[in-house]
Amino acid sequence: MKTKFNRRTMLASVAAAAIAITTLGQSALAQDKVTLRLSTPASETDQRAVALVEKFGPAVSEFANFEPHWNATLFNQGTELEAIARGNLEMSIASAQELAVFFPEFSIFTAGYVHRDAAHQVAVFNDPLMDPFKQKVEEELGVKLLTVMYLGRRQVNLRTDKEVRTPADLAGVKLRMPNTDAWLFLGEALGASPTPVAFTEIYTALQTGAVDGQDNPLPTVVDAKFYEVTKQVVLTSHLVDLNYLAMSKSVWDALTPEQQQAVQKAADDAAEFGRQNQLAKEEELVSFLEEQGLKVYEPDLDAFRTTVQQKYLESDFAKDWPEGTLEKINAL
């Protein structure tokens, strides 16, 4: 029997897990290196993965063994935060969509056309407006958000030939989205019929026609070889996508102040390294995709932006956004 792990049951388990992890962590640090296992559905060639292996791991190696697990081989996608809260995992790469499951106000960071670019993401994450968000995740979920990682501008990638210029052209298109309310609403706001499929199953779903398309940044399209089973990329740039490098708050608290400082710097340095690599890679990939036979073009962005933002403002998601936060984000 599969037990549904909701916010209430998770919060009930955090306190007990915190005590256990803190005690074990302090003991381990006194005797040996702390183990930092990271679970993510990303592949080892993903720019986030490369950055963590090349920058984060070596920077904390004096006191920690960094053990990344790629391709959802340790925990299934979407269950990593649960694992951290239970005390079964130390680190993950979490999305705002996943956090919105537990804290609806995080849906503001999942809304289409809110973040403008990678630099804007960093400005938002480091601004005091984020403090209440971070504090709530720490206190109620037992998870510390270390830094923001740039995933890229999400584009619509289709196996069909029909040209897409406005959201109306996506009517009836089965667009793969991760299985959370925030992700599914984004697919709907774009005009498509959102269809939940795990990341590891996207290629087969596209190949068999179970879905008509998927949305991801261009580096992911190439890294996961989605271009092999699709015909076009519509450059909607509807979401400047992000992840948060997340860590167990109890494990963090068990570190010395010097170690905490080292972990924070390593996280920020890795995020910046990955961000610059991802930006450079995005610029290069349009030509590559065209060489593979895909049609790559920009639709009517004003039509998409107007439609998507209006749908969000009329939705229940906007009701959960703290008053004045959107205005603060726009002002940065």
Secondary structure, DSSP 8 states (H G I E B T S, - for coil): ------HHHHHHHHHHHHHHHHHHHHHHHHHS-EEEEEE-SS-TTSHHHHHIIIIIHHHTTTTEEEEEE-TTSSS-TT-HHHHHHHTS-SEEEE-HHHHHHH-GGGGGGTSTT-S-SHHHHHHHHHSGGGHHHHHHHHHHH-EEEEEEEEEEEEEEEESS-----SGGGGTT-EEEE-SSHHHHHHHHHTTSEEEE--GGGHHHHHHHTSSSEEEE-HHHHHHTTGGGG--EEEEEEEEEEEEEEEEEHHHHHHS-HHHHHHHHHHHHHHHHHHHHHHHHHHHHHHHHHHHTT-EEE---HHHHHHHHHHHHHTSHHHHTS-TTHHHHHHH-
